[in-house]
């Protein structure tokens, strides 16, 4: 979904609150029922996280209270194809391409991302493999994560404007600006400009 909005308030208990509640049960031997009422956490949810922490403690009994933490709380994010480092590599390449050339249009960027994912053997949606293009949603999310990038369809430039913007015309324009300044004289050659 492009603009997902949560419809429920489920799984919105902060990580630190859940950890404190689990530590009360695991280390201070308080009951799950009393702790769930005290912290206003669902009984089943708290029981599940306490079981997770107990398994972790059984695997490594030397863990202290501060070291015993929950790995993930709540819903897991949608799968992201690239890691943050790989996205930075892709973004820097796109910036370099923008400096050298006019930049890439959205379809070329999506194609490049798909080729990059295939080259790195990344897990990706099936639609990427069939179309050999990254999805529009991926591109939108990528641009939100990297706002400095400007990926858009370039505007058409007239042939007259493109051909008139050359070194000689720019040099003459700058020369006329210099000559218009009061107190300047034409005692130098055009090569010195």
C-alpha positions as CSV (number, residue, x, y, z in Angstrom):
1,X,0.0,0.0,0.0
2,X,1.3,3.4,-0.8
3,X,-0.3,5.4,2.0
4,X,-1.0,2.9,4.7
5,X,-2.7,4.1,7.9
6,X,-3.1,1.9,10.9
7,X,-6.7,0.9,11.7
8,X,-6.2,-0.4,15.2
9,X,-4.2,0.4,18.2
10,X,-3.0,-3.1,18.7
11,X,0.7,-3.8,19.3
12,X,1.5,-0.2,20.2
13,X,3.0,-0.8,23.6
14,X,6.5,0.6,23.7
15,X,9.5,-1.8,23.9
16,X,10.8,-0.4,27.2
17,X,7.4,-0.9,28.9
18,X,7.2,-4.5,27.8
19,X,10.8,-5.2,28.9
20,X,10.1,-3.7,32.4
21,X,7.0,-5.8,32.8
22,X,8.8,-8.9,31.6
23,X,11.7,-8.2,34.0
24,X,9.2,-7.8,36.9
25,X,7.8,-11.3,36.2
26,X,11.2,-13.0,35.4
27,X,13.4,-11.5,38.1
28,X,11.0,-10.1,40.8
29,X,8.6,-13.1,40.6
30,X,5.5,-11.0,40.2
31,X,2.5,-12.7,38.6
32,X,1.7,-12.1,34.9
33,X,-1.9,-11.3,35.7
34,X,-1.0,-8.5,38.2
35,X,1.7,-7.1,35.9
36,X,-0.6,-7.1,32.9
37,X,-3.2,-5.0,34.9
38,X,-0.5,-2.7,36.3
39,X,1.0,-1.9,32.8
40,X,-2.3,-2.2,30.9
41,X,-0.9,-4.9,28.6
42,X,-3.0,-7.8,27.3
43,X,-2.4,-11.0,29.4
44,X,-1.6,-13.2,26.4
45,X,0.8,-10.7,24.9
46,X,2.7,-10.4,28.1
47,X,2.8,-14.1,28.6
48,X,4.2,-14.6,25.0
49,X,7.0,-12.0,25.6
50,X,7.8,-13.5,29.0
51,X,8.2,-17.0,27.4
52,X,10.5,-15.5,24.8
53,X,12.7,-13.9,27.5
54,X,12.7,-17.2,29.5
55,X,13.9,-19.1,26.4
56,X,16.6,-16.6,25.9
57,X,17.7,-16.8,29.5
58,X,17.7,-20.7,29.4
59,X,20.0,-20.6,26.3
60,X,22.4,-18.1,28.0
61,X,22.0,-18.2,31.8
62,X,24.8,-15.7,32.4
63,X,22.7,-12.8,31.0
64,X,22.1,-10.0,33.5
65,X,18.9,-8.0,33.8
66,X,20.3,-5.2,31.6
67,X,21.5,-7.6,28.9
68,X,18.2,-9.5,28.7
69,X,16.2,-7.5,26.1
70,X,13.5,-8.2,23.6
71,X,14.6,-8.4,20.0
72,X,11.5,-7.2,18.4
73,X,8.2,-5.9,19.7
74,X,5.0,-5.4,17.7
75,X,4.5,-6.0,14.1
76,X,7.5,-6.5,11.8
77,X,8.0,-4.0,9.0
78,X,7.3,-4.9,5.4
79,X,10.2,-6.6,3.8
80,X,12.7,-4.2,2.5
81,X,14.7,-5.4,-0.5
82,X,18.0,-3.6,0.1
83,X,19.9,-2.9,3.3
84,X,20.6,0.7,4.3
85,X,24.2,0.4,3.0
86,X,23.0,-1.0,-0.3
87,X,20.5,1.8,-0.7
88,X,23.3,4.3,0.0
89,X,25.4,2.7,-2.8
90,X,22.5,2.9,-5.2
91,X,21.7,6.5,-4.2
92,X,25.3,7.6,-4.6
93,X,25.4,6.0,-8.1
94,X,22.2,7.8,-9.0
95,X,23.7,11.1,-7.8
96,X,26.8,10.5,-9.9
97,X,24.7,9.6,-12.9
98,X,22.8,12.9,-12.4
99,X,26.0,14.9,-12.3
100,X,27.5,13.3,-15.5
101,X,24.3,13.0,-17.5
102,X,20.8,14.4,-17.2
103,X,19.9,11.8,-14.6
104,X,17.7,8.8,-14.8
105,X,14.0,8.8,-15.5
106,X,11.8,6.8,-13.1
107,X,11.6,3.7,-15.3
108,X,15.4,3.6,-15.8
109,X,15.8,3.9,-12.0
110,X,13.4,1.1,-11.4
111,X,15.2,-1.1,-14.0
112,X,18.6,-0.3,-12.4
113,X,17.3,-1.2,-8.9
114,X,16.0,-4.5,-10.3
115,X,19.3,-5.3,-11.9
116,X,21.1,-4.4,-8.7
117,X,18.9,-6.7,-6.7
118,X,19.4,-9.6,-9.2
119,X,23.2,-9.0,-9.1
120,X,23.2,-9.2,-5.3
121,X,20.8,-12.2,-5.2
122,X,18.3,-10.3,-3.0
123,X,14.9,-11.7,-2.1
124,X,12.5,-9.6,-4.1
125,X,8.8,-9.6,-5.1
126,X,7.9,-11.9,-8.1
127,X,6.7,-8.9,-10.1
128,X,10.2,-7.6,-10.2
129,X,11.4,-10.8,-11.8
130,X,8.7,-11.0,-14.4
131,X,8.7,-7.3,-15.4
132,X,12.5,-6.8,-14.7
133,X,11.4,-3.5,-13.1
134,X,11.2,-2.5,-9.4
135,X,7.8,-1.5,-8.3
136,X,6.4,2.0,-8.3
137,X,5.8,1.7,-4.6
138,X,9.4,0.8,-4.0
139,X,10.5,3.9,-6.0
140,X,8.2,6.2,-4.0
141,X,9.5,4.8,-0.7
142,X,13.1,5.0,-1.9
143,X,12.7,8.6,-2.9
144,X,11.1,9.4,0.5
145,X,14.1,7.8,2.3
146,X,16.5,9.8,0.0
147,X,14.9,13.2,-0.5
148,X,18.1,14.7,-2.0
149,X,17.6,12.6,-5.2
150,X,15.7,14.1,-8.1
151,X,14.3,11.3,-10.2
152,X,11.8,12.7,-12.7
153,X,11.1,12.8,-16.4
154,X,13.3,15.6,-17.9
155,X,11.5,18.5,-19.6
156,X,12.0,18.9,-23.3
157,X,14.5,21.5,-24.4
158,X,14.1,23.3,-27.7
159,X,16.8,22.7,-30.4
160,X,17.4,26.5,-30.6
161,X,18.1,26.8,-26.9
162,X,20.3,23.7,-26.8
163,X,22.4,24.9,-29.7
164,X,22.7,28.5,-28.6
165,X,24.1,27.6,-25.2
166,X,27.7,27.1,-26.3
167,X,31.1,28.3,-25.1
168,X,31.4,31.1,-27.6
169,X,27.9,32.6,-26.9
170,X,28.5,32.5,-23.1
171,X,31.9,34.1,-23.5
172,X,30.4,37.0,-25.5
173,X,27.6,37.5,-23.0
174,X,30.1,37.7,-20.1
175,X,32.4,40.0,-22.1
176,X,29.5,42.4,-22.8
177,X,28.6,42.4,-19.1
178,X,32.2,43.4,-18.2
179,X,32.3,46.1,-20.8
180,X,29.1,47.6,-19.5
181,X,30.7,48.3,-16.1
182,X,31.7,51.9,-15.8
183,X,35.5,52.5,-15.8
184,X,36.5,49.5,-17.9
185,X,38.3,49.9,-21.1
186,X,39.0,47.5,-24.0
187,X,42.8,47.3,-23.4
188,X,42.8,43.5,-23.2
189,X,42.3,40.7,-25.6
190,X,39.2,38.5,-25.6
191,X,41.4,35.5,-24.5
192,X,41.9,37.1,-21.1
193,X,38.2,37.1,-20.3
